């Protein structure tokens, strides 16, 4: 994906985090965002947003979105053993 596509995905996940965080505890909001990404985003989109964690300032992800994407990355990591 191009840099512009990465920026678009960051913008999208930040919006999802904003929309799903209202009135929820932080842990519940993080789980909600992660679950949304797992259910509705294509594999390539999920891989690209997880890769943003390696960029300076996590590519512009807001803190709650960053936590959700980190959790997504953990869930996508190959299982050992």
VENNORUR-V331485 format. One record per pair of residues at least 4 apart in sequence whose ideal C-beta (glycine too) atoms are under 6 Angstrom apart, sorted by the first residue. I is the first residue (numbers start at 1). GAP is how many residues later the second one is. D is the distance in whole Angstrom. If there is no record, write none. Layout:
BEGIN
<<I & GAP & D> <I & GAP & D>>
END
This chain:
BEGIN
<<1 & 4 & 4> <1 & 5 & 6> <1 & 47 & 5> <6 & 42 & 6> <9 & 39 & 6> <9 & 40 & 5> <10 & 42 & 6> <10 & 49 & 5> <10 & 50 & 5> <10 & 51 & 6> <13 & 36 & 6> <13 & 52 & 5> <14 & 48 & 5> <14 & 51 & 5> <16 & 4 & 6> <16 & 17 & 6> <16 & 20 & 6> <17 & 4 & 6> <17 & 16 & 5> <17 & 45 & 6> <17 & 47 & 5> <17 & 48 & 4> <20 & 9 & 6> <20 & 12 & 4> <20 & 13 & 5> <21 & 8 & 4> <21 & 43 & 6> <24 & 4 & 4> <24 & 5 & 4> <29 & 35 & 6> <30 & 37 & 5> <30 & 38 & 5> <33 & 35 & 4> <34 & 34 & 5> <34 & 37 & 5> <34 & 38 & 5> <36 & 4 & 6> <37 & 4 & 5> <37 & 35 & 5> <41 & 4 & 4> <41 & 5 & 5> <49 & 20 & 5> <50 & 23 & 4> <52 & 7 & 3> <53 & 5 & 5> <55 & 4 & 4> <58 & 8 & 5> <61 & 4 & 4> <61 & 5 & 4>>
END
